[in-house]
Amino acid sequence: MVSLNEVDARFISSSTKPAPSLESISLSKDLTERFHSLAEFIAVCVPDGRNQSLALTDLESALMWANKAAFNDAPASGGE
């Protein structure tokens, strides 16, 4: 059974969490730039079609999870 703490952790949002640290913001920007570069490479070098589309969709999902980790698994600004 999933605990209520686990439910809270899964559905945390920016409106209920303290402000992110500058390090988290910087990491998110770096992640976005790197993922964007790879997405451009895939768009240019991989033949158009379903597999290219899936690659880009999964890359988008990976960026979302990486950003979630950067913000939710890092200490809040002014952290303890």
Secondary structure, 3 states (H helix, E strand, C coil): CCCHHHHHHHCCCCCCCCCCCHHHHHHHHHHHHHHHHHHHHHHHHCCCCHHHHHHHHHHHHHHHHHHHHHHHCCCCCCCC
